[in-house]
Amino acid sequence: MKFRLLFLFAFTVSTLISAQSIQSPEEFLGYKPGERFTRHHKVIEYFNYVSDQLNNVELEKYGETNEKRPLYVAYVSSQKNMDNLEQIRRKNLGQTGIMPSNGESDIAIVWLSYNVHGNEASSTEAAMQTLYELVTSKKSYLENTLVIIDPCINPDGRDRYVNWFNQVSSSPYNKDPNAKEHKEPWPSGRPNHYLFDLNRDWAWATQVESQQRLSVYNKWLPHIHVDFHEQYKNNPYYFAPAAEPFHEIISDWQRDFQTQIGKNHAKYFDKNGWLYFTKESFDLLYPSYGDTYPTYMGAIGMTYEQAGHGMSGLGIETDHGYELTLIDRVKHHTTTGLSTVEISSKNAKKLNEEFKKFFDNRKLAYKSYVLKNENQDKTQRLIDLLDKHEIAYEYTKKGQVRGYNYQTQKESRMNVSDNDLVVHTDQPKGKMVKVLFEPNAKLADSLTYDITAWSIPYAHGFKAMASKAKVPSAKGVNTSVIVNTPSRNSYAYLAKWNSLEDGTFLAQMLDAGIRVRFAEGDFSTEGNSYKKGTLIVLRHDNRQKDFDEKIITIANKYGRKLTAVNTGFVNSGKDFGSSSVSPINRQKIAVLSGQGTSSLSFGEIWHFFETQLKYPLTVLDTDYFGGVDLDNYDVLIIPNGYYGRVLNKSGLDKVKSFAQNGGTVIAIGNALRSFANQKGFALKTKKSKSKEAPKANLTPYADQERAGADYLITGAVFKSKVDETHPLAFGYGDEYFSLKLGSSSYDYLQSGGNVAYFTKDATNVSGFAGRKAAKNIPESLLIGEERKGGGSIIYFVDNVLFRSFWDNGKLFFVNALFLRNSSEIKR
């Protein structure tokens, strides 16, 4: 017994001495946090160093970025807790129902996420200082708290910013806001490699960083999650509580504890005389943020915003007459991080009690969401998304379901088969299910920070029902694997055309040198019927010796079913030699990037080509666009953006000439403004039909922002009519639910094709649309094609690739790439 006490005493003293002798970030790096920006690899070196020196810090690599930078989390707690890490994890998940109950837990789990936006770079500097303080002066917090630190969510964006700043900054730094070091160039360090905003990707998990982070996040489901950010240089510091609207599933406890945390922070900020604000700007509604997603998973999710951003460098003169330094920014983020851990430690027992209560889902109104499996590719994509979040799903039993019909927005009945998908809310993550699938999120306030509609049935294009009774279901697994075999005597191979995966299959065939055609109308042959858009691969067009092996290999790789037919003579429709069976050229595609282009829109296109379509794309820059010979390309994509400098008179003439010579121009979102009302183009801005006489603005100053919401559409869903006979609409039915991101609207095309459009009775079916803005949507264009000589200009009023999560719009984009102006090789 005496020996054991001596051993424990010696071990405690040794641990204490080790913690006291650990190097601070300043000692390790050779400069004070905030005096320089630290490249990502040096940050990880410091975390590795602390982990190597101390037994109560464990570093785990959870993934890599697109540019192969490592992603890590650090687990920090007392030695006792670290020795029981797995037991703590299991106990915590036992409270949610994900794992069997394993006894009561009294350990608070706090997750601190830094630098999701790469040029909001002070937070990663603060992460190192926070780690140091926790293992030295604040180690008492760790007795009943496990802190998980992700020092940099977005290393690619951070290093893009830091490398640029280190290249251009003065020595000593220049605080003049006009200095080059405060004018970050396009596309900035904010987004990741593919220029996605990772703080909008938590729910949709389109990016590798999000996918890998969710895997480790779901192993823990912390009680507290903080996302560290920066905002405009003149704004001080923002911390919880958040602004309205709060989503209705957020509990009273989650609201109240945000206030308690805010008051704890205020205590330290008041003492230092630091400015701060709360309850403004940053709401808790849109589910794909780093504060809302954890909140809907039971945590107290919060955003902390420090003044600074990529414009501030090491120090900048603010408009309020004082200098904002990186040193100050680091201090503020370090203070709120430590304050969060402190109050969590003081309330560890209560945090666990309330966390457990959150997972009681009995009061949720809708018990089941049913999705018709009319397209297995869509269903599989949804299953893949649910798997990323570890949300359970089953299959319906054959019968009839009554509930809210997403197509009609009314209560009705729907027949279901044993192949339709159902997602219940009586599962641990039932509240997240409600948020992702609910037809229309309840809005307590129309002024929000992001879109107000995202419902998965609309985004993925499902016929769906929301039922207030639990729908009978059974577990099932789709184990069918498509295996095609060569048919060397066949006249042609046929493949369906109704999903993004079909587009990827086409792209791979074209890239492999296989010639492909498509049917412009329905047809039947050899006892089977085929829809317009069906891909037809003729042996006549492909006389290479390894043709059968190549097409079979590609089809099997991408799970596409091929039907071999022995004749080009059809029973109904057009024979395969008809001009209505059009060849598809191996299109050479270019996209604009650079100044004026929305980096997000460009990134969505770039990501789509490289990770989903898997097809070559040439990236052009607006700086030299005037000197590019467009005759080298078949398709020119102009992303959302503002192109007054590029698409001036000579730029528009260049684009028009390209189309007249057989090219396809695809314009998206605000890019349409460059074409609207211009001589020689059919696109016209829709004029408001309001007959109200102009009135003096007598709205009180305090109410003007809210009154302005009448003119806004903040990400609302509208139902459109589709001309399914047009090749741009092949693979779709006669209606499409579009996510409208703004109030811009255009008249129907007087010449050309109105492929998708809003009828006179169009209203928003989900999300917020201001009264006056919504009036201009009926009888307006959504997708149109203006013919120009041998080619055309295709107008996408709404962005069908938005954040890569509005899955149901992507086939429109593929149709525009390959099914228009593609029958002849231009060169």
C-alpha positions in Angstrom: 0.0 0.0 0.0 2.8 2.4 1.0 4.7 1.6 -2.3 1.5 2.2 -4.3 1.0 5.6 -2.7 4.6 6.5 -3.3 4.2 5.5 -7.0 1.1 7.6 -7.4 2.8 10.5 -5.7 5.9 10.2 -8.0 3.7 9.8 -11.1 1.6 12.9 -10.2 4.8 15.0 -9.5 6.3 13.8 -12.8 3.2 14.7 -14.7 3.0 18.1 -13.0 6.7 18.9 -13.8 6.2 17.7 -17.4 3.2 20.0 -17.9 5.0 22.9 -16.4 8.1 22.4 -18.6 6.1 22.0 -21.8 7.1 24.7 -24.4 4.6 27.4 -25.1 3.8 28.2 -28.7 6.1 31.2 -28.5 9.0 29.1 -27.3 8.3 26.4 -29.8 7.8 28.6 -32.9 10.2 31.3 -31.9 7.7 34.1 -32.1 4.7 35.3 -30.1 1.3 34.1 -31.3 0.0 36.8 -33.5 3.4 38.2 -34.5 3.3 36.0 -37.7 1.0 33.7 -39.4 1.9 30.0 -38.9 1.8 27.6 -41.8 -0.3 24.5 -41.3 2.6 22.1 -41.0 4.1 24.0 -38.2 0.8 24.1 -36.3 0.6 20.3 -36.6 4.2 20.1 -35.4 3.3 21.9 -32.2 0.3 19.7 -31.6 2.5 16.6 -32.2 5.1 18.0 -29.8 2.6 18.5 -27.0 1.1 15.0 -27.6 4.6 13.4 -27.5 5.5 15.2 -24.3 2.2 14.6 -22.4 0.2 11.5 -21.8 -3.0 13.5 -21.4 -3.0 14.7 -25.0 -3.6 12.3 -27.8 -3.4 13.3 -31.5 -5.5 11.5 -34.1 -5.2 11.9 -37.9 -8.7 11.6 -39.3 -8.1 12.4 -43.0 -6.4 14.4 -45.7 -7.5 17.3 -47.8 -7.6 17.4 -51.6 -4.1 18.9 -51.6 -2.9 16.1 -49.2 -2.6 18.1 -46.1 -3.3 16.1 -42.9 -6.4 16.6 -40.8 -6.1 16.1 -37.1 -8.1 16.3 -33.9 -6.4 16.4 -30.4 -8.0 14.8 -27.3 -7.2 16.7 -24.2 -8.3 15.7 -20.7 -7.0 14.5 -17.3 -4.8 11.4 -17.2 -7.7 9.5 -15.6 -10.1 10.4 -18.4 -7.5 9.7 -21.1 -7.1 6.2 -19.6 -10.8 5.7 -19.9 -11.4 7.4 -23.3 -13.3 4.6 -24.9 -15.5 4.1 -21.9 -16.3 7.8 -21.9 -17.2 7.7 -25.6 -19.5 4.6 -25.1 -21.2 6.1 -22.1 -21.9 9.3 -24.0 -23.4 7.5 -27.1 -25.3 5.3 -24.7 -27.2 8.4 -23.6 -28.3 9.0 -27.2 -29.5 5.4 -27.9 -26.9 4.9 -30.6 -25.2 2.4 -28.3 -26.6 0.4 -25.4 -26.9 2.3 -22.2 -23.6 2.0 -20.3 -24.3 3.9 -17.1 -24.5 7.7 -16.3 -21.9 10.0 -17.6 -20.6 13.0 -15.8 -17.8 14.0 -18.3 -18.5 17.1 -20.4 -17.3 16.8 -24.0 -16.3 20.0 -25.7 -15.3 20.2 -29.3 -13.5 23.3 -30.5 -13.2 23.7 -34.4 -10.8 26.3 -35.8 -10.3 27.9 -39.2 -13.1 26.5 -41.3 -12.6 29.6 -43.5 -8.9 29.7 -44.4 -8.4 33.4 -44.4 -10.1 33.8 -41.0 -6.7 32.7 -39.8 -6.4 34.0 -36.2 -8.3 31.0 -34.8 -5.6 28.4 -35.6 -3.0 30.6 -33.9 -5.4 30.6 -30.9 -5.8 26.9 -31.1 -2.1 26.4 -30.2 -2.3 28.8 -27.3 -5.6 27.3 -26.1 -4.0 23.8 -26.0 -1.0 25.1 -24.1 -3.2 26.9 -21.5 -5.4 23.8 -21.0 -2.4 21.6 -20.2 -0.7 24.1 -17.9 -2.6 26.9 -16.1 -6.2 25.6 -16.8 -5.7 21.9 -16.3 -8.2 21.8 -13.5 -10.9 22.2 -16.1 -9.9 18.8 -17.5 -10.8 16.8 -14.4 -14.4 16.3 -15.7 -14.1 17.6 -19.2 -12.8 16.1 -22.5 -11.8 18.7 -24.9 -11.5 17.8 -28.6 -9.6 20.3 -30.7 -9.6 20.5 -34.5 -6.8 23.1 -35.0 -7.6 23.7 -38.7 -10.6 22.4 -40.6 -9.5 23.9 -43.8 -5.7 23.6 -44.2 -5.8 24.2 -48.0 -7.5 27.5 -47.7 -5.4 28.6 -44.7 -2.1 27.9 -46.5 -3.4 29.7 -49.6 -4.0 32.7 -47.5 -0.9 32.5 -45.3 1.4 31.9 -48.3 0.0 34.8 -50.2 0.2 37.1 -47.1 3.8 36.1 -46.4 4.7 36.9 -50.0 3.2 40.4 -50.2 3.3 41.8 -46.6 5.6 44.6 -45.7 8.2 44.4 -42.9 7.1 45.8 -40.5 3.5 45.3 -41.5 1.6 48.2 -43.0 -1.7 49.0 -41.2 -3.0 51.2 -44.0 -6.1 49.5 -45.4 -5.1 50.4 -48.9 -1.8 48.4 -48.7 -1.6 45.3 -50.9 -1.3 43.0 -47.9 -5.0 43.9 -47.1 -6.3 43.3 -50.6 -6.5 39.5 -50.9 -6.8 38.4 -54.6 -9.4 36.1 -56.1 -10.4 33.5 -55.0 -9.2 34.3 -51.5 -8.2 31.8 -48.8 -11.7 31.5 -47.5 -12.8 28.3 -49.3 -11.2 24.9 -49.7 -9.3 23.4 -52.7 -12.5 23.3 -54.8 -13.5 26.7 -53.5 -16.4 25.4 -51.4 -17.4 27.1 -48.2 -16.9 24.3 -45.7 -19.1 26.1 -43.2 -22.1 25.4 -45.5 -21.2 21.8 -46.1 -21.8 20.0 -42.7 -25.2 18.5 -43.7 -24.5 17.9 -47.4 -21.0 16.5 -46.9 -20.0 17.1 -50.5 -16.3 17.8 -49.6 -13.7 15.3 -48.5 -12.9 17.5 -45.4 -16.6 17.3 -44.3 -16.9 13.6 -45.0 -13.9 12.7 -43.0 -14.7 15.1 -40.1 -18.3 13.7 -39.8 -16.9 10.2 -39.4 -15.0 11.1 -36.3 -17.6 13.6 -35.1 -20.3 10.9 -35.1 -18.1 8.8 -32.9 -18.3 11.4 -30.1 -21.4 13.7 -30.5 -20.1 16.3 -28.1 -22.2 18.4 -25.7 -20.6 21.7 -26.8 -19.3 22.6 -30.3 -17.7 25.9 -31.1 -16.9 27.1 -34.6 -14.3 29.9 -34.6 -14.6 32.6 -37.3 -13.7 36.1 -38.2 -15.9 38.9 -39.6 -15.4 42.5 -40.9 -12.6 44.5 -39.4 -15.0 47.1 -37.8 -17.1 44.6 -36.1 -15.9 43.7 -32.6 -16.3 40.2 -31.2 -19.6 38.2 -31.5 -20.4 35.2 -29.2 -23.5 33.4 -28.0 -26.4 33.7 -27.5 -27.4 33.5 -31.2 -29.9 35.6 -33.0 -33.4 34.6 -34.0 -34.7 32.6 -35.8 -33.9 29.5 -33.8 -35.2 26.3 -35.3 -38.2 25.0 -33.4 -36.5 21.8 -32.3 -33.8 23.7 -30.4 -34.6 23.0 -26.7 -35.1 25.6 -24.0 -31.9 24.3 -22.3 -29.9 24.8 -25.5 -31.1 28.4 -25.6 -30.5 29.0 -22.0 -27.0 27.6 -21.8 -26.0 29.7 -24.8 -26.9 32.7 -22.6 -24.9 31.3 -19.7 -21.9 30.8 -21.9 -22.2 34.3 -23.2 -22.3 35.8 -19.8 -19.2 33.8 -18.8 -17.4 35.3 -21.8 -18.6 38.8 -21.0 -17.0 38.5 -17.6 -13.6 38.3 -19.2 -14.2 40.8 -22.0 -15.6 43.3 -19.5 -12.5 42.9 -17.3 -10.3 43.7 -20.3 -12.5 46.4 -21.8 -12.9 44.5 -25.1 -15.9 45.2 -27.3 -18.4 42.4 -28.1 -22.0 41.9 -29.1 -24.6 39.0 -28.9 -28.0 38.0 -30.2 -27.4 39.6 -33.7 -26.8 38.5 -37.2 -26.0 34.8 -36.7 -29.1 32.7 -36.3 -29.6 29.0 -35.8 -31.8 27.8 -38.7 -29.9 26.5 -41.9 -28.7 23.0 -40.9 -25.4 22.9 -42.7 -23.4 25.3 -40.4 -20.8 24.4 -37.8 -23.1 25.7 -35.2 -26.5 24.4 -36.4 -25.5 20.9 -37.4 -24.1 20.1 -33.9 -27.1 21.7 -32.4 -29.5 19.4 -34.2 -27.3 16.5 -33.0 -27.9 17.5 -29.4 -25.0 19.9 -28.7 -24.8 23.5 -27.7 -23.6 24.7 -31.1 -22.1 28.2 -31.4 -20.3 30.5 -33.7 -17.7 32.9 -32.3 -16.8 35.8 -34.7 -13.7 37.9 -34.2 -13.1 41.1 -36.1 -10.4 40.7 -38.7 -10.8 38.4 -41.8 -8.4 38.2 -44.7 -8.3 42.0 -45.0 -6.7 42.6 -41.6 -3.3 40.8 -41.9 -1.0 41.4 -38.9 -2.6 44.8 -38.1 -5.0 47.2 -39.8 -6.4 50.6 -39.0 -10.2 50.3 -38.5 -12.7 52.9 -39.5 -13.3 53.6 -35.8 -9.8 55.0 -35.2 -8.0 52.1 -33.5 -5.6 49.5 -34.8 -6.8 45.9 -34.9 -3.8 43.5 -34.5 -3.5 39.7 -35.0 -2.1 39.5 -31.5 -5.4 41.0 -30.2 -7.5 38.6 -32.3 -5.6 35.6 -31.0 -6.1 36.7 -27.4 -9.8 37.1 -27.9 -10.3 33.6 -29.5 -8.1 32.1 -26.8 -10.2 33.7 -24.1 -13.6 32.5 -25.4 -12.2 29.0 -26.0 -11.0 28.7 -22.4 -14.1 30.3 -21.1 -16.2 27.7 -22.9 -14.3 24.8 -21.4 -14.5 26.5 -18.0 -18.3 26.8 -17.9 -18.7 23.4 -19.4 -16.6 21.9 -16.6 -18.7 23.7 -14.0 -21.9 22.3 -15.6 -20.7 18.8 -16.7 -23.4 16.9 -14.9 -26.2 19.2 -16.2 -24.8 19.0 -19.7 -25.1 15.3 -19.7 -28.6 15.2 -18.2 -29.9 17.7 -20.9 -28.0 16.0 -23.7 -29.8 12.8 -22.9 -33.2 14.4 -22.9 -32.6 15.9 -26.4 -32.8 12.4 -27.9 -36.4 11.8 -26.8 -38.2 12.2 -30.1 -41.7 11.2 -29.1 -43.1 14.7 -29.6 -42.1 15.1 -33.2 -45.2 15.5 -35.4 -44.1 13.6 -38.4 -43.2 10.0 -37.7 -42.0 8.9 -41.1 -40.9 10.3 -44.4 -41.5 8.1 -47.4 -39.7 8.6 -50.7 -40.8 6.8 -53.9 -38.0 4.8 -55.5 -38.7 5.6 -59.1 -35.0 6.1 -59.9 -32.5 3.8 -58.1 -29.6 6.1 -58.8 -31.3 8.9 -56.9 -32.2 6.5 -54.1 -28.7 5.3 -53.8 -27.4 8.9 -53.7 -29.7 9.6 -50.8 -28.7 6.4 -49.0 -25.1 7.4 -49.4 -25.9 10.8 -47.7 -27.8 9.1 -44.9 -24.9 6.7 -44.3 -22.5 9.7 -43.9 -24.7 10.9 -41.0 -25.3 7.4 -39.7 -29.1 8.0 -40.0 -31.1 4.8 -40.3 -33.5 4.1 -43.1 -35.8 1.2 -44.1 -38.1 0.1 -46.9 -41.9 0.4 -46.9 -44.2 -2.5 -47.0 -46.6 -2.6 -50.0 -49.7 -0.6 -49.3 -50.9 3.0 -49.0 -49.6 5.9 -47.1 -51.5 9.0 -46.0 -49.7 12.3 -45.3 -48.4 15.6 -46.6 -47.7 15.3 -50.3 -44.5 17.2 -51.3 -45.7 17.5 -54.9 -49.1 19.0 -54.2 -48.5 20.5 -50.8 -51.7 18.9 -49.6 -52.8 16.0 -47.5 -53.4 12.9 -49.8 -52.7 9.2 -50.2 -49.9 7.5 -52.1 -49.4 3.9 -53.0 -46.1 2.5 -51.9 -44.1 -0.7 -52.8 -41.6 -2.7 -50.8 -38.9 -0.9 -52.7 -39.7 2.6 -51.5 -37.5 4.3 -48.9 -38.7 5.4 -45.5 -36.9 7.3 -42.8 -38.4 7.3 -39.3 -38.0 9.9 -36.6 -38.1 7.4 -33.8 -34.3 6.9 -34.0 -31.5 8.7 -32.1 -31.0 11.3 -34.8 -34.7 11.8 -35.3 -34.5 15.5 -34.8 -31.9 15.8 -37.5 -34.2 13.7 -39.7 -37.0 16.2 -39.1 -34.8 19.2 -40.0 -33.5 17.6 -43.2 -36.8 16.2 -44.5 -39.4 18.7 -43.1 -41.5 20.2 -46.0 -41.1 23.7 -44.7 -39.0 25.0 -41.8 -41.0 27.1 -39.4 -39.7 30.7 -39.4 -39.9 32.8 -36.3 -38.1 35.6 -38.2 -37.7 36.3 -41.9 -34.3 37.9 -41.5 -31.9 35.0 -41.7 -28.2 34.5 -42.5 -28.7 31.9 -45.2 -31.3 30.0 -47.3 -34.6 29.0 -45.7 -35.4 25.9 -47.7 -33.4 22.7 -48.2 -35.8 19.9 -47.8 -34.2 16.7 -49.2 -37.3 15.5 -51.2 -37.2 18.7 -53.2 -33.4 18.8 -53.4 -33.1 15.2 -54.6 -36.2 15.2 -56.8 -38.4 12.6 -55.0 -42.1 12.1 -54.9 -42.5 12.0 -51.1 -44.9 11.9 -48.2 -44.5 13.1 -44.6 -46.7 10.9 -42.4 -47.9 11.7 -38.8 -48.3 7.9 -38.3 -45.3 5.6 -38.4 -45.3 3.8 -41.7 -44.9 0.0 -41.7 -41.5 -0.9 -42.9 -38.8 -3.5 -43.0 -35.1 -3.6 -43.3 -33.8 -4.4 -46.7 -30.6 -4.2 -48.6 -30.3 -3.7 -52.4 -27.6 -6.2 -53.3 -28.1 -6.3 -57.0 -24.9 -5.8 -59.0 -25.1 -5.1 -62.7 -22.8 -7.3 -64.7 -22.9 -6.8 -68.5 -21.4 -9.2 -71.0 -20.3 -8.5 -74.6 -22.7 -9.1 -77.4 -20.4 -9.1 -80.4 -23.1 -9.7 -83.0 -25.4 -6.9 -81.7 -26.3 -3.9 -83.9 -26.2 -1.5 -80.9 -26.1 -1.2 -77.2 -28.8 0.9 -75.4 -28.6 2.6 -72.0 -31.1 4.7 -70.1 -30.9 8.5 -69.6 -32.4 9.8 -66.4 -29.8 10.4 -63.8 -26.4 12.0 -63.1 -24.8 8.6 -63.1 -25.9 8.2 -66.7 -24.2 11.4 -67.5 -21.0 10.2 -65.9 -21.2 7.0 -68.0 -21.6 9.0 -71.2 -18.7 11.2 -70.2 -16.5 8.2 -69.7 -17.5 6.6 -73.0 -16.7 9.9 -74.9 -13.4 10.2 -73.1 -12.5 6.7 -74.1 -13.2 7.4 -77.7 -16.5 5.6 -78.0 -19.0 7.3 -80.3 -22.5 7.7 -78.8 -25.9 8.9 -80.1 -29.1 9.8 -78.3 -32.8 9.4 -79.2 -34.7 12.7 -79.5 -38.0 10.8 -79.1 -39.5 7.8 -77.4 -39.2 4.5 -79.3 -39.7 0.8 -78.9 -37.8 -2.2 -80.3 -37.5 -5.9 -79.6 -40.3 -5.8 -77.1 -39.1 -3.0 -75.0 -39.9 0.7 -74.8 -37.3 3.5 -74.4 -37.6 7.1 -73.3 -36.3 10.1 -75.2 -32.7 10.7 -74.3 -31.8 7.0 -74.4 -28.2 6.5 -75.3 -27.6 4.5 -78.5 -24.1 3.2 -79.1 -23.9 1.8 -82.7 -21.4 -0.8 -83.9 -21.4 1.2 -87.1 -19.8 4.2 -85.3 -17.3 2.1 -83.3 -15.2 -0.1 -85.5 -12.3 -0.5 -83.2 -11.4 -4.1 -82.4 -11.8 -3.7 -78.6 -15.1 -1.8 -78.8 -17.1 -4.4 -76.9 -14.5 -4.8 -74.1 -14.3 -1.0 -73.7 -18.0 -0.3 -73.4 -18.6 -3.3 -71.2 -15.8 -2.4 -68.8 -17.0 1.2 -68.5 -20.7 0.1 -68.0 -19.8 -2.4 -65.3 -17.5 0.1 -63.5 -20.3 2.6 -63.3 -23.2 0.1 -62.7 -25.0 0.9 -66.0 -27.2 -1.7 -67.5 -26.7 -2.2 -71.3 -29.3 -3.7 -73.5 -28.0 -5.2 -76.7 -30.3 -5.1 -79.8 -29.9 -6.8 -83.1 -31.5 -4.3 -85.4 -31.8 -0.6 -86.1 -35.4 -1.0 -87.3 -37.7 0.1 -84.5 -41.3 -0.9 -83.9 -42.3 2.7 -83.0 -40.4 6.0 -83.1 -37.4 6.7 -85.3 -35.0 4.2 -86.7 -31.4 4.4 -85.5 -30.2 5.8 -88.8 -32.6 8.7 -88.5 -31.4 12.3 -88.1 -33.5 12.3 -84.9 -30.9 9.9 -83.5 -28.3 12.6 -82.9 -24.5 12.0 -82.5 -22.9 13.3 -79.4 -19.5 15.0 -79.9 -16.7 14.6 -77.5 -17.2 18.2 -76.3 -14.2 20.4 -75.5 -15.5 22.4 -72.6 -14.1 25.7 -71.1 -15.2 27.6 -68.0 -14.5 31.2 -66.9 -12.8 31.9 -63.6 -11.0 34.9 -62.1 -12.0 38.4 -61.2 -15.8 39.0 -61.6 -16.6 35.3 -61.3 -18.2 33.9 -58.2 -15.5 31.7 -56.7 -18.2 29.5 -55.2 -20.0 29.1 -58.5 -16.8 28.3 -60.3 -15.8 25.9 -57.6 -19.1 24.1 -57.9 -18.5 23.6 -61.6 -14.9 22.6 -61.2 -15.8 20.1 -58.4 -18.6 18.7 -60.5 -16.4 18.0 -63.5 -13.6 16.4 -61.5 -15.4 14.4 -58.9 -18.8 13.6 -60.4 -18.8 13.9 -64.2 -15.1 13.0 -64.3 -14.6 14.8 -67.6 -11.9 17.2 -68.8 -12.4 20.9 -68.3 -10.3 23.8 -69.4 -10.2 26.7 -66.9 -9.9 30.1 -68.5 -9.3 33.4 -66.6 -11.2 36.7 -67.2 -7.8 38.5 -67.2 -7.0 37.1 -70.6 -10.4 36.0 -71.9 -10.2 38.6 -74.7 -7.3 36.9 -76.2 -8.7 33.4 -76.2 -9.6 31.7 -79.5 -13.0 30.2 -78.6 -13.0 28.2 -81.8 -10.9 25.7 -79.9 -13.9 24.8 -77.7 -17.4 23.5 -78.1 -18.9 24.7 -74.8 -18.2 27.9 -72.8 -19.6 28.0 -69.2 -20.0 31.4 -67.6 -20.6 30.9 -63.8 -22.6 33.1 -61.6 -20.8 36.5 -61.4 -20.6 40.1 -62.5 -18.9 40.5 -65.9 -19.2 44.1 -66.8 -15.5 44.3 -67.4 -15.3 41.2 -69.5 -18.7 40.9 -71.2 -18.7 44.5 -72.6 -19.6 45.1 -76.2 -16.6 43.4 -77.7 -16.9 40.5 -75.1 -20.5 39.9 -76.0 -19.8 40.0 -79.7 -17.1 37.4 -79.1 -19.5 35.1 -77.2 -22.3 35.7 -79.8 -19.9 34.8 -82.7 -18.8 31.6 -80.8 -22.5 30.5 -80.5 -23.3 31.4 -84.1 -20.4 29.2 -85.2 -22.0 26.2 -83.5 -20.8 26.6 -79.8 -22.9 26.3 -76.7 -22.8 29.1 -74.1 -24.1 28.2 -70.6 -24.7 31.3 -68.4 -25.7 30.8 -64.8 -27.3 33.1 -62.2 -26.2 36.7 -62.2 -24.1 36.1 -65.4 -27.5 36.5 -67.2 -27.4 40.2 -66.4 -24.7 40.6 -69.0 -27.0 39.3 -71.7 -30.4 40.7 -70.6 -31.7 43.7 -72.5 -28.7 43.7 -74.8 -29.0 44.2 -78.5 -28.9 40.9 -80.3 -30.0 38.8 -77.4 -33.5 37.6 -76.6 -33.2 37.7 -72.8 -35.3 40.4 -71.2 -35.5 41.4 -67.5 -39.0 40.9 -66.2 -40.6 44.2 -65.2 -42.7 44.4 -62.1 -46.5 44.6 -62.9 -47.2 46.6 -59.7 -49.4 49.6 -60.4 -48.7 51.2 -57.0 -47.7 54.8 -57.3 -44.3 55.7 -55.8 -44.6 56.7 -52.2 -42.3 58.5 -49.9 -40.4 56.2 -47.6 -42.0 56.7 -44.2 -40.8 53.5 -42.7 -39.1 54.2 -39.4 -35.3 53.8 -39.6 -35.4 50.9 -37.1 -37.8 49.0 -39.2 -36.2 49.5 -42.6 -34.1 46.3 -42.6 -37.1 44.2 -41.9 -39.3 46.1 -44.4 -36.6 45.4 -47.0 -37.3 41.7 -46.6 -40.3 42.2 -48.8 -38.0 42.4 -51.7 -35.9 39.4 -50.8 -36.0 35.7 -51.6 -33.7 33.9 -49.2 -33.4 30.4 -50.8 -37.0 29.4 -51.3 -38.4 26.5 -53.4 -40.7 27.2 -56.3 -42.4 24.7 -58.6 -41.8 25.1 -62.3 -43.3 23.7 -65.5 -40.9 21.7 -67.7 -41.1 21.1 -71.4 -40.0 17.5 -71.3 -39.8 17.2 -75.1 -36.8 19.5 -75.2 -33.4 17.8 -75.1 -32.3 20.0 -72.2 -35.1 18.4 -70.1 -34.5 14.8 -71.1 -34.6 12.6 -68.0 -37.2 14.8 -66.3 -40.9 14.9 -65.9 -43.2 17.8 -66.5 -42.3 19.6 -63.2 -39.2 20.6 -61.3 -38.8 22.2 -57.9 -36.1 24.9 -58.1 -34.2 26.6 -55.3 -34.5 30.3 -56.0 -31.6 32.2 -54.4 -32.7 35.8 -55.3 -35.4 37.9 -56.7 -34.0 38.3 -60.3 -36.5 37.3 -62.9 -36.7 37.3 -66.7 -39.5 37.2 -69.2 -40.3 34.1 -71.2 -38.1 34.0 -74.3 -39.9 35.2 -77.4 -37.5 33.4 -79.6 -36.0 30.1 -78.6 -37.1 27.5 -76.1 -38.6 28.0 -72.7 -37.4 24.7 -71.2 -38.5 25.3 -67.6 -40.5 28.2 -66.4 -42.8 29.5 -63.7 -46.5 29.6 -64.6 -48.9 32.4 -63.6 -49.9 30.6 -60.3 -46.3 29.9 -59.2 -45.7 30.4 -55.4 -43.0 29.3 -53.1 -43.7 25.9 -51.6 -40.9 26.0 -49.0 -38.8 28.8 -47.5 -39.1 32.5 -47.3 -40.0 34.8 -50.3 -40.8 38.4 -49.6 -44.2 39.5 -50.7 -43.1 41.9 -53.4 -40.2 39.8 -54.6 -42.5 36.8 -55.0 -44.9 38.7 -57.2 -42.3 38.9 -59.9 -41.7 35.1 -60.2 -45.0 34.0 -61.9 -44.7 33.9 -65.7 -40.9 34.1 -65.7 -38.1 32.0 -67.1 -36.1 29.3 -65.2 -34.2 27.6 -68.0 -34.1 28.8 -71.6 -32.3 28.3 -74.8 -31.7 31.0 -77.4 -30.6 29.7 -80.8 -27.8 31.6 -82.4 -26.8 30.3 -85.9 -25.4 26.8 -85.5 -25.3 27.1 -81.7 -27.1 28.5 -78.7 -27.0 30.4 -75.4 -28.5 28.4 -72.5 -29.7 30.5 -69.6 -29.9 29.0 -66.1 -31.7 31.7 -64.0 -31.2 29.5 -60.9 -28.0 27.7 -60.1 -28.6 24.0 -60.6 -25.2 23.1 -59.0 -25.7 25.3 -55.9 -23.4 23.9 -53.2 -23.6 20.6 -55.0 -26.5 19.6 -52.7 -29.4 20.4 -55.0 -29.0 17.0 -56.7 -32.1 17.1 -58.9 -30.8 19.9 -61.0 -27.6 18.4 -62.2 -28.9 16.4 -65.1 -30.2 19.7 -66.7 -26.5 20.8 -66.7 -25.3 17.6 -68.2 -27.9 17.9 -70.9 -26.7 21.4 -71.7 -23.1 20.1 -72.0 -23.7 17.1 -74.3 -27.2 17.1 -75.9 -27.1 20.5 -77.6 -25.0 21.6 -80.6 -23.1 18.4 -80.4 -23.8 16.4 -83.6 -21.0 17.9 -85.6 -17.3 18.3 -84.8 -16.5 21.9 -85.2 -12.8 21.6 -86.0 
